[in-house]
């Protein structure tokens, strides 16, 4: 089945679900479709496991009781529809699945339990739900190409779900940017990869996609699928969607934890918990209370500074990281921002800053962003600044909602990143000069070609940045008042 056929099935399911009075928008129908797809996926994989074990002369024991297997209750032969179907799902199926427990590490029942403990059946009509199930039945997860194709269709569904905008600074990261960051860090099998604010799992899914061809032996495949990918997400729905997304991308046991990453005191992080590669787009502009701020040596109510401290602490010796941050972090000079930037420059190797064009995160936010690259190999000697160009003809000179960033924009960066050469849009700056400038890490501040080549933002983008700075200042005033 090709992508167009799978897309048509998914779109038809969404159209059916939209008509149910329990569904309110794309977030709801995406959640329902996700757990349905997962149960169909799991059932098809069960059949494959059974065939493989029987070929090897082993007896297969199903993970689920017969009554709760997809092939039993979802088949047309079951006769379940209308109120009977809704009652079975709400009062029987979900409670059973949410309390499953694996018998050993890597047991898929742990993933099932995590998904259904954080999911809700929002469909009120069992007749509409029966129609959706009939469409899902057409997808065959025991066919490798079909799973691969559906993983991309599902990514499209997640993107469309978030087009209404992000919450608390959580935005959909353009896949071209994700792909470029993964390519630049080039993770290898045997390394661990971590995203502390993983959302729906975009960075981890892309890393798996780029690494899977390295897994040429059973041992390497086991390492890749069971011992490589780690993440944390605090919001229930993105957490469920992340597990589904990573499963569709071929991960047998994604190690995703539900919870607020920032609740962990980073002083208690031990060496065995640290990771080789960190890829992240942490929430912008969020605020945390003093109780959370106490978990960090450099207190701040700005989530981006807290996440950066967490990631620096979680990075192994010789590990490497790529993190998207708002431009304000680069040039702000209040104590928390200044102290952390000095720490990165003096205790890590903050070797590169890639300045992204304005509008990368439209329509969610107009805030300009950059990607910082650092590792734990040595002290920073110099920083390579690179301003990502807007390629193409004149109408490509500005990013918009309809004309977003693409793989083409990153072609030159992927070629020149390793050598860190200087050009009309890249320059090397000694760390001493940066520290003397109050750790200003904004690429435009050091542009040797003058103010003329600096990109001017749209008025609403400056307004968004000013709003962000005012919110930060207000948060600092509130914290001071509480102390007084």
C-alpha positions as a Markdown table, in Angstrom:
| # | Residue | x | y | z |
|---|---|---|---|---|
| 1 | Unk | 0.0 | 0.0 | 0.0 |
| 2 | Unk | 1.5 | 3.4 | -1.0 |
| 3 | Unk | 1.6 | 6.6 | 0.9 |
| 4 | Unk | -1.4 | 8.1 | -1.0 |
| 5 | Unk | -3.6 | 5.1 | 0.0 |
| 6 | Unk | -2.5 | 5.2 | 3.6 |
| 7 | Unk | -3.0 | 8.9 | 3.7 |
| 8 | Unk | -6.5 | 8.5 | 2.4 |
| 9 | Unk | -7.3 | 5.9 | 5.1 |
| 10 | Unk | -6.0 | 8.2 | 7.8 |
| 11 | Unk | -7.9 | 11.2 | 6.4 |
| 12 | Unk | -11.1 | 9.2 | 6.2 |
| 13 | Unk | -10.7 | 8.2 | 9.8 |
| 14 | Unk | -10.2 | 11.8 | 10.8 |
| 15 | Unk | -13.3 | 12.8 | 8.8 |
| 16 | Unk | -15.4 | 10.2 | 10.6 |
| 17 | Unk | -14.1 | 11.2 | 14.0 |
| 18 | Unk | -14.7 | 14.9 | 13.5 |
| 19 | Unk | -18.5 | 14.2 | 13.3 |
| 20 | Unk | -18.6 | 12.6 | 16.8 |
| 21 | Unk | -19.8 | 15.0 | 19.5 |
| 22 | Unk | -17.1 | 13.8 | 21.9 |
| 23 | Unk | -14.4 | 15.0 | 19.6 |
| 24 | Unk | -13.3 | 18.7 | 19.8 |
| 25 | Unk | -10.6 | 19.4 | 17.2 |
| 26 | Unk | -7.5 | 17.7 | 15.8 |
| 27 | Unk | -5.9 | 17.0 | 19.2 |
| 28 | Unk | -8.8 | 14.7 | 20.2 |
| 29 | Unk | -9.1 | 12.7 | 17.0 |
| 30 | Unk | -5.3 | 12.3 | 16.7 |
| 31 | Unk | -5.3 | 10.8 | 20.2 |
| 32 | Unk | -8.1 | 8.3 | 19.4 |
| 33 | Unk | -6.6 | 7.4 | 16.1 |
| 34 | Unk | -3.2 | 6.9 | 17.8 |
| 35 | Unk | -4.4 | 4.3 | 20.3 |
| 36 | Unk | -6.4 | 2.5 | 17.7 |
| 37 | Unk | -3.4 | 2.3 | 15.4 |
| 38 | Unk | -1.2 | 1.1 | 18.2 |
| 39 | Unk | -3.5 | -1.8 | 19.1 |
| 40 | Unk | -3.7 | -2.9 | 15.4 |
| 41 | Unk | 0.0 | -2.6 | 15.2 |
| 42 | Unk | 0.6 | -4.7 | 18.3 |
| 43 | Unk | -1.8 | -7.4 | 17.1 |
| 44 | Unk | 0.0 | -7.7 | 13.7 |
| 45 | Unk | 3.3 | -7.9 | 15.5 |
| 46 | Unk | 2.0 | -10.6 | 17.8 |
| 47 | Unk | 1.2 | -12.7 | 14.7 |
| 48 | Unk | 4.7 | -12.2 | 13.4 |
| 49 | Unk | 6.2 | -13.2 | 16.7 |
| 50 | Unk | 4.1 | -16.3 | 16.9 |
| 51 | Unk | 5.1 | -17.3 | 13.4 |
| 52 | Unk | 8.8 | -16.8 | 14.1 |
| 53 | Unk | 8.7 | -18.8 | 17.3 |
| 54 | Unk | 6.7 | -21.7 | 15.8 |
| 55 | Unk | 9.2 | -21.9 | 12.9 |
| 56 | Unk | 11.9 | -22.3 | 15.6 |
| 57 | Unk | 9.9 | -25.0 | 17.3 |
| 58 | Unk | 9.1 | -22.9 | 20.3 |
| 59 | Unk | 5.7 | -22.4 | 22.0 |
| 60 | Unk | 4.4 | -18.9 | 21.8 |
| 61 | Unk | 2.6 | -17.3 | 24.8 |
| 62 | Unk | 0.5 | -14.2 | 23.8 |
| 63 | Unk | 1.1 | -11.0 | 25.8 |
| 64 | Unk | -2.6 | -10.3 | 26.1 |
| 65 | Unk | -5.6 | -12.4 | 27.2 |
| 66 | Unk | -7.7 | -13.4 | 24.2 |
| 67 | Unk | -10.7 | -11.2 | 25.1 |
| 68 | Unk | -8.5 | -8.1 | 24.8 |
| 69 | Unk | -6.7 | -8.8 | 21.6 |
| 70 | Unk | -7.5 | -6.7 | 18.6 |
| 71 | Unk | -8.4 | -9.7 | 16.5 |
| 72 | Unk | -11.0 | -10.7 | 19.0 |
| 73 | Unk | -12.9 | -7.5 | 19.9 |
| 74 | Unk | -12.2 | -5.3 | 16.8 |
| 75 | Unk | -13.2 | -7.9 | 14.2 |
| 76 | Unk | -16.6 | -7.5 | 12.5 |
| 77 | Unk | -17.4 | -11.0 | 13.7 |
| 78 | Unk | -17.4 | -9.9 | 17.4 |
| 79 | Unk | -20.6 | -8.0 | 16.8 |
| 80 | Unk | -19.5 | -5.2 | 19.1 |
| 81 | Unk | -20.8 | -1.8 | 18.0 |
| 82 | Unk | -22.9 | 1.1 | 19.4 |
| 83 | Unk | -23.1 | 1.3 | 23.1 |
| 84 | Unk | -21.7 | -2.2 | 23.6 |
| 85 | Unk | -18.5 | -1.2 | 21.9 |
| 86 | Unk | -18.1 | 2.0 | 23.9 |
| 87 | Unk | -18.9 | 0.2 | 27.1 |
| 88 | Unk | -16.3 | -2.5 | 26.4 |
| 89 | Unk | -13.6 | 0.0 | 25.6 |
| 90 | Unk | -14.2 | 2.4 | 28.5 |
| 91 | Unk | -15.1 | -0.1 | 31.2 |
| 92 | Unk | -13.1 | -3.2 | 30.3 |
| 93 | Unk | -10.4 | -2.7 | 27.7 |
| 94 | Unk | -8.8 | 0.5 | 28.9 |
| 95 | Unk | -8.7 | -0.6 | 32.6 |
| 96 | Unk | -7.1 | -3.9 | 31.6 |
| 97 | Unk | -4.5 | -2.4 | 29.3 |
| 98 | Unk | -3.5 | 0.4 | 31.7 |
| 99 | Unk | -2.7 | -2.1 | 34.5 |
| 100 | Unk | -0.5 | -4.5 | 32.5 |
| 101 | Unk | 3.0 | -5.1 | 33.8 |
| 102 | Unk | 6.0 | -6.6 | 32.0 |
| 103 | Unk | 7.7 | -9.6 | 33.4 |
| 104 | Unk | 11.2 | -8.5 | 32.3 |
| 105 | Unk | 13.0 | -5.5 | 30.8 |
| 106 | Unk | 11.9 | -4.9 | 27.3 |
| 107 | Unk | 8.5 | -6.4 | 27.8 |
| 108 | Unk | 6.0 | -4.5 | 25.5 |
| 109 | Unk | 3.3 | -4.7 | 28.1 |
| 110 | Unk | 5.1 | -1.8 | 29.9 |
| 111 | Unk | 4.7 | 0.3 | 26.8 |
| 112 | Unk | 1.0 | -0.6 | 26.5 |
| 113 | Unk | 0.4 | 0.2 | 30.1 |
| 114 | Unk | 2.1 | 3.6 | 29.7 |
| 115 | Unk | 0.0 | 4.5 | 26.7 |
| 116 | Unk | -3.4 | 3.5 | 28.1 |
| 117 | Unk | -2.8 | 4.9 | 31.5 |
| 118 | Unk | -2.4 | 8.3 | 29.8 |
| 119 | Unk | -5.1 | 7.9 | 27.1 |
| 120 | Unk | -8.8 | 8.6 | 27.0 |
| 121 | Unk | -11.5 | 7.3 | 24.7 |
| 122 | Unk | -13.2 | 10.5 | 23.6 |
| 123 | Unk | -15.6 | 8.9 | 21.1 |
| 124 | Unk | -19.2 | 8.8 | 22.2 |
| 125 | Unk | -20.7 | 7.0 | 19.2 |
| 126 | Unk | -19.9 | 3.3 | 19.0 |
| 127 | Unk | -21.2 | 3.2 | 15.4 |
| 128 | Unk | -18.8 | 5.9 | 14.3 |
| 129 | Unk | -16.0 | 4.2 | 16.1 |
| 130 | Unk | -16.9 | 0.9 | 14.4 |
| 131 | Unk | -16.5 | 2.7 | 11.0 |
| 132 | Unk | -13.0 | 3.9 | 12.0 |
| 133 | Unk | -12.0 | 0.5 | 13.1 |
| 134 | Unk | -13.1 | -0.9 | 9.8 |
| 135 | Unk | -10.7 | 1.6 | 8.1 |
| 136 | Unk | -7.8 | 0.8 | 10.4 |
| 137 | Unk | -8.3 | -2.9 | 9.6 |
| 138 | Unk | -7.1 | -2.2 | 6.1 |
| 139 | Unk | -3.6 | -1.3 | 7.3 |
| 140 | Unk | -1.2 | -4.2 | 7.6 |
| 141 | Unk | 1.6 | -3.7 | 10.1 |
| 142 | Unk | 3.2 | -7.1 | 9.3 |
| 143 | Unk | 4.5 | -5.6 | 6.0 |
| 144 | Unk | 7.7 | -3.7 | 6.5 |
| 145 | Unk | 7.2 | -1.1 | 3.7 |
| 146 | Unk | 3.7 | -0.3 | 5.0 |
| 147 | Unk | 5.0 | 0.4 | 8.5 |
| 148 | Unk | 7.7 | 2.7 | 7.1 |
| 149 | Unk | 5.3 | 4.6 | 4.9 |
| 150 | Unk | 2.7 | 4.9 | 7.7 |
| 151 | Unk | 5.4 | 6.4 | 10.0 |
| 152 | Unk | 5.7 | 9.3 | 7.6 |
| 153 | Unk | 1.9 | 9.7 | 7.3 |
| 154 | Unk | 1.7 | 9.7 | 11.1 |
| 155 | Unk | 4.3 | 12.5 | 11.3 |
| 156 | Unk | 2.2 | 14.5 | 8.9 |
| 157 | Unk | -0.8 | 13.9 | 11.2 |
| 158 | Unk | 1.2 | 15.1 | 14.2 |
| 159 | Unk | 2.2 | 18.2 | 12.3 |
| 160 | Unk | -1.3 | 19.1 | 11.3 |
| 161 | Unk | -2.5 | 18.5 | 14.9 |
| 162 | Unk | -0.1 | 21.2 | 16.1 |
| 163 | Unk | -0.8 | 23.8 | 13.5 |
| 164 | Unk | -3.0 | 25.7 | 15.9 |
| 165 | Unk | 0.1 | 26.7 | 17.8 |
| 166 | Unk | 2.2 | 25.5 | 20.7 |
| 167 | Unk | 1.4 | 25.6 | 24.4 |
| 168 | Unk | 3.9 | 26.9 | 27.0 |
| 169 | Unk | 6.6 | 27.4 | 24.4 |
| 170 | Unk | 6.2 | 23.9 | 22.9 |
| 171 | Unk | 6.3 | 24.1 | 19.1 |
| 172 | Unk | 6.5 | 21.6 | 16.3 |
| 173 | Unk | 10.1 | 21.5 | 15.1 |
| 174 | Unk | 10.4 | 21.6 | 11.3 |
| 175 | Unk | 11.6 | 18.2 | 10.1 |
| 176 | Unk | 14.3 | 19.7 | 7.8 |
| 177 | Unk | 15.9 | 21.3 | 10.9 |
| 178 | Unk | 15.6 | 18.1 | 12.8 |
| 179 | Unk | 17.2 | 16.1 | 10.0 |
| 180 | Unk | 20.1 | 18.6 | 9.7 |
| 181 | Unk | 20.8 | 18.6 | 13.4 |
| 182 | Unk | 20.9 | 14.8 | 13.5 |
| 183 | Unk | 23.2 | 14.6 | 10.5 |
| 184 | Unk | 25.6 | 17.1 | 12.0 |
| 185 | Unk | 25.9 | 15.2 | 15.3 |
| 186 | Unk | 26.0 | 11.9 | 13.3 |
| 187 | Unk | 25.2 | 9.4 | 16.2 |
| 188 | Unk | 26.6 | 5.9 | 16.1 |
| 189 | Unk | 25.2 | 2.6 | 17.4 |
| 190 | Unk | 26.5 | 2.1 | 20.9 |
| 191 | Unk | 25.9 | 5.7 | 21.8 |
| 192 | Unk | 22.9 | 6.8 | 23.8 |
| 193 | Unk | 20.7 | 9.6 | 22.6 |
| 194 | Unk | 18.5 | 11.8 | 24.8 |
| 195 | Unk | 15.9 | 14.5 | 24.4 |
| 196 | Unk | 14.7 | 16.0 | 27.8 |
| 197 | Unk | 11.7 | 17.6 | 26.3 |
| 198 | Unk | 10.9 | 15.1 | 23.6 |
| 199 | Unk | 7.3 | 16.1 | 22.7 |
| 200 | Unk | 6.1 | 13.6 | 20.1 |
| 201 | Unk | 9.6 | 12.2 | 19.6 |
| 202 | Unk | 10.7 | 14.0 | 16.4 |
| 203 | Unk | 14.5 | 14.0 | 17.2 |
| 204 | Unk | 14.6 | 10.5 | 18.4 |
| 205 | Unk | 12.5 | 9.2 | 15.5 |
| 206 | Unk | 14.8 | 10.9 | 13.0 |
| 207 | Unk | 18.0 | 9.7 | 14.8 |
| 208 | Unk | 16.6 | 6.1 | 14.6 |
| 209 | Unk | 15.8 | 6.6 | 10.9 |
| 210 | Unk | 19.4 | 7.8 | 10.1 |
| 211 | Unk | 21.0 | 5.0 | 12.3 |
| 212 | Unk | 19.0 | 1.9 | 11.3 |
| 213 | Unk | 21.3 | 1.1 | 8.3 |
| 214 | Unk | 24.2 | 0.8 | 10.8 |
| 215 | Unk | 22.4 | -2.2 | 12.5 |
| 216 | Unk | 23.6 | -5.0 | 10.3 |
| 217 | Unk | 23.7 | -7.7 | 13.0 |
| 218 | Unk | 21.1 | -9.0 | 15.5 |
| 219 | Unk | 23.2 | -7.6 | 18.4 |
| 220 | Unk | 23.4 | -4.2 | 16.8 |
| 221 | Unk | 19.7 | -4.2 | 16.1 |
| 222 | Unk | 19.0 | -5.1 | 19.7 |
| 223 | Unk | 21.3 | -2.3 | 20.9 |
| 224 | Unk | 19.6 | 0.2 | 18.6 |
| 225 | Unk | 16.1 | -0.6 | 19.5 |
| 226 | Unk | 16.4 | -1.3 | 23.2 |
| 227 | Unk | 19.4 | 0.6 | 24.6 |
| 228 | Unk | 19.8 | 3.8 | 22.5 |
| 229 | Unk | 16.9 | 6.2 | 22.8 |
| 230 | Unk | 15.9 | 8.1 | 26.0 |
| 231 | Unk | 13.5 | 10.9 | 26.5 |
| 232 | Unk | 11.2 | 12.7 | 28.9 |
| 233 | Unk | 7.8 | 14.4 | 28.3 |
| 234 | Unk | 5.5 | 15.9 | 31.0 |
| 235 | Unk | 2.3 | 16.3 | 29.1 |
| 236 | Unk | 0.1 | 13.2 | 28.8 |
| 237 | Unk | -1.0 | 13.5 | 25.1 |
| 238 | Unk | 2.4 | 14.2 | 23.6 |
| 239 | Unk | 3.8 | 11.4 | 25.8 |
| 240 | Unk | 1.4 | 8.9 | 24.3 |
| 241 | Unk | 1.9 | 10.3 | 20.7 |
| 242 | Unk | 5.7 | 10.0 | 21.2 |
| 243 | Unk | 5.5 | 6.3 | 22.2 |
| 244 | Unk | 3.3 | 5.7 | 19.2 |
| 245 | Unk | 5.5 | 7.6 | 16.8 |
| 246 | Unk | 8.7 | 5.9 | 18.0 |
| 247 | Unk | 7.0 | 2.5 | 17.8 |
| 248 | Unk | 6.0 | 3.1 | 14.2 |
| 249 | Unk | 9.5 | 4.2 | 13.4 |
| 250 | Unk | 10.7 | 0.7 | 14.4 |
| 251 | Unk | 11.7 | 1.1 | 18.1 |
| 252 | Unk | 10.8 | -2.0 | 20.1 |
| 253 | Unk | 11.2 | -0.4 | 23.5 |
| 254 | Unk | 11.6 | 3.4 | 23.5 |
| 255 | Unk | 12.7 | 4.5 | 27.0 |
| 256 | Unk | 10.5 | 7.5 | 27.4 |
| 257 | Unk | 9.6 | 8.8 | 30.9 |
| 258 | Unk | 6.6 | 10.8 | 31.7 |
| 259 | Unk | 7.2 | 13.7 | 34.0 |
| 260 | Unk | 8.7 | 17.2 | 34.4 |
| 261 | Unk | 12.4 | 17.0 | 33.6 |
| 262 | Unk | 13.0 | 20.1 | 35.6 |
| 263 | Unk | 11.8 | 18.5 | 38.9 |
| 264 | Unk | 15.1 | 16.6 | 39.1 |
| 265 | Unk | 17.8 | 18.2 | 41.1 |
| 266 | Unk | 20.7 | 18.1 | 38.7 |
| 267 | Unk | 23.2 | 17.8 | 41.5 |
| 268 | Unk | 21.9 | 14.2 | 42.0 |
| 269 | Unk | 22.5 | 13.1 | 38.4 |
| 270 | Unk | 25.0 | 10.2 | 38.4 |
| 271 | Unk | 27.5 | 9.3 | 35.7 |
| 272 | Unk | 25.6 | 6.1 | 34.6 |
| 273 | Unk | 22.6 | 8.3 | 33.8 |
| 274 | Unk | 24.4 | 10.6 | 31.4 |
| 275 | Unk | 24.1 | 10.4 | 27.6 |
| 276 | Unk | 26.5 | 10.5 | 24.6 |
| 277 | Unk | 24.3 | 12.6 | 22.3 |
| 278 | Unk | 21.6 | 15.2 | 23.2 |
| 279 | Unk | 19.2 | 16.7 | 20.7 |
| 280 | Unk | 16.5 | 19.1 | 21.8 |
| 281 | Unk | 14.2 | 22.0 | 21.3 |
| 282 | Unk | 13.3 | 22.8 | 24.9 |
| 283 | Unk | 10.2 | 25.0 | 25.6 |
| 284 | Unk | 10.7 | 28.7 | 25.1 |
| 285 | Unk | 9.4 | 31.4 | 27.4 |
| 286 | Unk | 8.0 | 29.1 | 30.0 |
| 287 | Unk | 8.2 | 30.0 | 33.7 |
| 288 | Unk | 9.0 | 27.8 | 36.7 |
| 289 | Unk | 8.4 | 28.4 | 40.4 |
| 290 | Unk | 11.1 | 28.8 | 43.0 |
| 291 | Unk | 10.7 | 25.2 | 44.1 |
| 292 | Unk | 11.8 | 24.0 | 40.7 |
| 293 | Unk | 14.5 | 26.7 | 40.4 |
| 294 | Unk | 16.1 | 25.3 | 43.6 |
| 295 | Unk | 17.1 | 22.2 | 41.6 |
| 296 | Unk | 19.7 | 24.2 | 39.7 |
| 297 | Unk | 23.0 | 25.8 | 40.7 |
| 298 | Unk | 22.0 | 28.9 | 38.6 |
| 299 | Unk | 18.4 | 29.7 | 39.6 |
| 300 | Unk | 16.1 | 31.3 | 36.9 |
| 301 | Unk | 12.4 | 31.2 | 36.2 |
| 302 | Unk | 13.1 | 30.9 | 32.5 |
| 303 | Unk | 12.7 | 27.3 | 31.3 |
| 304 | Unk | 15.3 | 27.6 | 28.6 |
| 305 | Unk | 18.1 | 28.3 | 31.1 |
| 306 | Unk | 16.9 | 25.5 | 33.4 |
| 307 | Unk | 16.8 | 23.0 | 30.5 |
| 308 | Unk | 20.2 | 24.1 | 29.3 |
| 309 | Unk | 21.7 | 23.5 | 32.7 |
| 310 | Unk | 20.0 | 20.0 | 32.8 |
| 311 | Unk | 21.4 | 19.1 | 29.4 |
| 312 | Unk | 24.9 | 20.3 | 30.2 |
| 313 | Unk | 24.8 | 18.1 | 33.3 |
| 314 | Unk | 23.4 | 15.1 | 31.5 |
| 315 | Unk | 26.1 | 15.1 | 28.8 |
| 316 | Unk | 28.8 | 12.5 | 29.1 |
| 317 | Unk | 32.5 | 13.3 | 29.0 |
| 318 | Unk | 33.3 | 13.5 | 25.2 |
| 319 | Unk | 29.5 | 13.7 | 24.5 |
| 320 | Unk | 28.0 | 16.2 | 22.1 |
| 321 | Unk | 24.8 | 18.3 | 22.0 |
| 322 | Unk | 22.8 | 20.4 | 19.6 |
| 323 | Unk | 20.1 | 22.6 | 21.1 |
| 324 | Unk | 17.6 | 25.1 | 19.6 |
| 325 | Unk | 17.3 | 28.3 | 21.7 |
| 326 | Unk | 15.6 | 31.7 | 21.3 |
| 327 | Unk | 17.9 | 34.5 | 20.2 |
| 328 | Unk | 17.4 | 36.3 | 23.4 |
| 329 | Unk | 19.4 | 33.7 | 25.3 |
| 330 | Unk | 22.4 | 34.5 | 23.2 |
| 331 | Unk | 22.6 | 38.3 | 24.0 |
| 332 | Unk | 20.9 | 38.7 | 27.4 |
| 333 | Unk | 23.2 | 39.7 | 30.2 |
| 334 | Unk | 21.2 | 39.3 | 33.3 |
| 335 | Unk | 22.9 | 37.1 | 35.9 |
| 336 | Unk | 21.4 | 33.7 | 35.2 |
| 337 | Unk | 22.0 | 34.0 | 31.4 |
| 338 | Unk | 25.5 | 35.4 | 31.8 |
| 339 | Unk | 26.5 | 32.8 | 34.4 |
| 340 | Unk | 25.4 | 29.9 | 32.3 |
| 341 | Unk | 26.9 | 31.1 | 29.1 |
| 342 | Unk | 30.2 | 31.6 | 30.9 |
| 343 | Unk | 29.9 | 28.1 | 32.2 |
| 344 | Unk | 29.4 | 26.7 | 28.7 |
| 345 | Unk | 32.3 | 28.6 | 27.3 |
| 346 | Unk | 34.7 | 27.8 | 30.2 |
| 347 | Unk | 33.8 | 24.2 | 31.1 |
| 348 | Unk | 32.6 | 22.9 | 27.7 |
| 349 | Unk | 33.5 | 23.3 | 24.1 |
| 350 | Unk | 30.8 | 25.6 | 22.7 |
| 351 | Unk | 32.3 | 25.3 | 19.2 |
| 352 | Unk | 29.4 | 26.5 | 16.9 |
| 353 | Unk | 26.3 | 28.8 | 16.8 |
| 354 | Unk | 24.1 | 28.5 | 13.7 |
| 355 | Unk | 21.8 | 31.5 | 13.4 |
| 356 | Unk | 18.5 | 30.5 | 11.8 |
| 357 | Unk | 16.4 | 32.8 | 9.6 |
| 358 | Unk | 13.5 | 34.6 | 11.1 |
| 359 | Unk | 10.2 | 32.8 | 10.8 |
| 360 | Unk | 11.4 | 29.2 | 11.3 |
| 361 | Unk | 8.7 | 28.5 | 13.8 |
| 362 | Unk | 5.8 | 30.3 | 12.2 |
| 363 | Unk | 2.9 | 30.2 | 12.7 |
| 364 | Unk | 3.6 | 29.2 | 16.4 |
| 365 | Unk | 6.1 | 31.9 | 17.2 |
| 366 | Unk | 7.9 | 34.8 | 15.5 |
| 367 | Unk | 10.8 | 34.6 | 17.9 |
| 368 | Unk | 14.1 | 34.3 | 16.1 |
| 369 | Unk | 16.2 | 31.2 | 17.0 |
| 370 | Unk | 19.7 | 29.7 | 16.8 |
| 371 | Unk | 21.2 | 26.2 | 17.3 |
| 372 | Unk | 24.1 | 25.9 | 19.6 |
| 373 | Unk | 26.5 | 23.0 | 19.3 |
| 374 | Unk | 28.7 | 22.0 | 22.3 |
| 375 | Unk | 30.6 | 19.0 | 23.5 |
| 376 | Unk | 32.5 | 17.9 | 26.6 |
| 377 | Unk | 35.9 | 17.5 | 25.0 |
| 378 | Unk | 37.8 | 20.6 | 26.1 |
| 379 | Unk | 37.5 | 24.3 | 27.0 |
| 380 | Unk | 36.1 | 26.5 | 24.3 |
| 381 | Unk | 38.9 | 28.0 | 22.2 |
| 382 | Unk | 36.8 | 29.9 | 19.6 |
| 383 | Unk | 33.2 | 29.9 | 18.3 |
| 384 | Unk | 32.2 | 29.4 | 14.7 |
| 385 | Unk | 29.2 | 31.5 | 13.8 |
| 386 | Unk | 27.2 | 30.7 | 10.7 |
| 387 | Unk | 24.1 | 32.5 | 9.4 |
| 388 | Unk | 21.9 | 30.2 | 7.5 |
| 389 | Unk | 21.0 | 31.7 | 4.1 |
| 390 | Unk | 17.6 | 31.8 | 2.5 |
| 391 | Unk | 18.3 | 30.1 | -0.7 |
| 392 | Unk | 16.5 | 30.4 | -4.0 |
| 393 | Unk | 14.7 | 33.2 | -5.9 |
| 394 | Unk | 13.4 | 36.5 | -4.5 |
| 395 | Unk | 10.1 | 35.0 | -3.2 |
| 396 | Unk | 12.2 | 32.7 | -0.9 |
| 397 | Unk | 13.9 | 35.6 | 0.8 |
| 398 | Unk | 11.4 | 35.4 | 3.7 |
| 399 | Unk | 10.0 | 32.4 | 5.5 |
| 400 | Unk | 6.2 | 32.3 | 6.0 |
| 401 | Unk | 3.7 | 29.7 | 7.2 |
| 402 | Unk | 3.2 | 28.5 | 3.6 |
| 403 | Unk | 6.9 | 29.0 | 2.5 |
| 404 | Unk | 8.7 | 27.3 | 5.4 |
| 405 | Unk | 12.3 | 26.1 | 5.8 |
| 406 | Unk | 13.3 | 23.1 | 3.8 |
| 407 | Unk | 16.2 | 20.7 | 3.4 |
| 408 | Unk | 17.6 | 23.0 | 0.6 |
| 409 | Unk | 18.4 | 25.7 | 3.2 |
| 410 | Unk | 20.8 | 23.3 | 5.0 |
| 411 | Unk | 22.8 | 22.0 | 2.1 |
| 412 | Unk | 25.7 | 24.4 | 2.4 |
| 413 | Unk | 25.8 | 24.0 | 6.3 |
| 414 | Unk | 26.1 | 20.3 | 6.0 |
| 415 | Unk | 29.1 | 20.7 | 3.7 |
| 416 | Unk | 31.0 | 23.3 | 5.7 |
| 417 | Unk | 30.2 | 22.5 | 9.3 |
| 418 | Unk | 33.1 | 20.2 | 10.0 |
| 419 | Unk | 35.8 | 22.4 | 8.6 |
| 420 | Unk | 34.4 | 25.6 | 10.3 |
| 421 | Unk | 35.8 | 27.8 | 7.5 |
| 422 | Unk | 35.2 | 31.5 | 7.3 |
| 423 | Unk | 33.1 | 33.0 | 4.5 |
| 424 | Unk | 30.7 | 35.9 | 3.9 |
| 425 | Unk | 28.2 | 34.2 | 6.2 |
| 426 | Unk | 30.5 | 32.4 | 8.7 |
| 427 | Unk | 33.3 | 33.7 | 11.0 |
| 428 | Unk | 35.4 | 32.5 | 13.9 |
| 429 | Unk | 35.6 | 34.5 | 17.1 |
| 430 | Unk | 38.1 | 33.8 | 19.9 |
| 431 | Unk | 36.5 | 33.0 | 23.2 |
| 432 | Unk | 38.4 | 35.8 | 24.9 |
| 433 | Unk | 36.6 | 38.3 | 22.7 |
| 434 | Unk | 33.2 | 36.7 | 23.5 |
| 435 | Unk | 33.8 | 36.8 | 27.3 |
| 436 | Unk | 34.9 | 40.4 | 27.0 |
| 437 | Unk | 31.5 | 41.1 | 25.3 |
| 438 | Unk | 29.6 | 39.7 | 28.3 |
| 439 | Unk | 29.3 | 36.3 | 26.7 |
| 440 | Unk | 27.3 | 37.7 | 23.8 |
| 441 | Unk | 26.7 | 34.7 | 21.5 |
| 442 | Unk | 24.6 | 36.4 | 18.8 |
| 443 | Unk | 26.1 | 35.8 | 15.4 |
| 444 | Unk | 25.2 | 39.3 | 14.1 |
| 445 | Unk | 27.2 | 40.9 | 17.0 |
| 446 | Unk | 30.5 | 39.7 | 15.5 |
| 447 | Unk | 29.6 | 39.9 | 11.8 |
| 448 | Unk | 32.8 | 41.3 | 10.1 |
| 449 | Unk | 30.8 | 42.3 | 7.0 |
| 450 | Unk | 29.0 | 45.1 | 8.8 |
| 451 | Unk | 25.5 | 46.0 | 9.6 |
| 452 | Unk | 24.4 | 45.8 | 6.0 |
| 453 | Unk | 24.4 | 42.0 | 5.9 |
| 454 | Unk | 22.5 | 41.7 | 9.2 |
| 455 | Unk | 19.0 | 40.4 | 8.6 |
| 456 | Unk | 16.3 | 42.8 | 9.7 |
| 457 | Unk | 13.2 | 41.2 | 11.2 |
| 458 | Unk | 9.6 | 42.0 | 10.7 |
| 459 | Unk | 8.1 | 44.5 | 13.3 |
| 460 | Unk | 5.9 | 41.7 | 14.8 |
| 461 | Unk | 9.0 | 39.6 | 15.4 |
| 462 | Unk | 10.7 | 42.4 | 17.3 |
| 463 | Unk | 7.5 | 42.9 | 19.3 |
| 464 | Unk | 7.5 | 39.2 | 20.2 |
| 465 | Unk | 11.1 | 39.4 | 21.4 |
| 466 | Unk | 10.3 | 42.5 | 23.5 |
| 467 | Unk | 7.3 | 40.7 | 24.9 |
| 468 | Unk | 9.6 | 37.8 | 25.9 |
| 469 | Unk | 12.1 | 40.1 | 27.6 |
| 470 | Unk | 9.3 | 41.9 | 29.5 |
| 471 | Unk | 7.9 | 38.6 | 30.7 |
| 472 | Unk | 11.4 | 37.7 | 31.9 |
| 473 | Unk | 11.8 | 41.0 | 33.7 |
| 474 | Unk | 8.3 | 40.6 | 35.3 |
| 475 | Unk | 9.2 | 37.2 | 36.6 |
| 476 | Unk | 12.4 | 38.5 | 38.2 |
| 477 | Unk | 10.5 | 41.3 | 39.9 |
| 478 | Unk | 7.9 | 38.8 | 41.3 |
| 479 | Unk | 10.7 | 36.6 | 42.6 |
| 480 | Unk | 12.3 | 39.6 | 44.3 |
| 481 | Unk | 9.0 | 40.7 | 45.9 |
| 482 | Unk | 8.5 | 37.2 | 47.3 |
| 483 | Unk | 12.0 | 37.2 | 48.8 |
| 484 | Unk | 11.3 | 40.7 | 50.3 |
